[in-house]
Amino acid sequence: MNIALILAGGTDPDFQMSVPKQFVNVFNRPVITYTLEIFQNHKDIDAIMVACLDGWQEMVRSYAKQFNIDKLKWVISGGKDGQASAGNGITELRKECRDDDVIIVHDAIRPLVSKEVIADSIRVCRQYGMGVAAMRTMDTIMNTKDGKIGTSSISRYSIIRIQTPQAYRMDRLANIHEKAMEVGVIGQVDMSSVVSKLGEPVYFSKGSEFNMKINTVEDVEIFKALYRMQQENEKEER
């Protein structure tokens, strides 16, 4: 099976809205439902788990009924960071899954992920045991200590931007999680960071510039514009 593990456990004190990013309403529906709908409609996804902010679990189940997300099988508590939320999911899925099942870890606040990006993460995972969506950067990169003054330039050809989805074989993911707990690797933003901290290689799959992450109020407006454009393009193709 291929199971999507959607991470929706985070809060951001710098996000200047009254609700967490993953539950902000856009066009009269919460951001997380856009993400869930993409995985619901993907032919390669068999089931969905949401690692959710405490107090919002019933809302997620309600949204799933409202928007016909019948692949949603589990809603569990998230953690204080991406690694912790994924860890909660891994612990629960280990009880249900076979070693060769693929777990596709994805941020709830990346609601424009394409079917092609999801499919490629699964494809690379089947070949290498993991497939982490990633993109080359076209911007100049500099070292800085305070965000105000740059100290040295970094070659953009030695830098890659990590996104989600991040697909892992169940046995590989469980092993990564267990090893991290044993050696004290905690507090990481995502599982690819855990892999690299453990000194293991990270295998990249296809990313996309459209696979944006909603971090700011301005990002919400960008998402609205991109979603409108996407809908218009789909109408023209019909």
Disulfide bonds with the S-S distance in Angstrom:
none
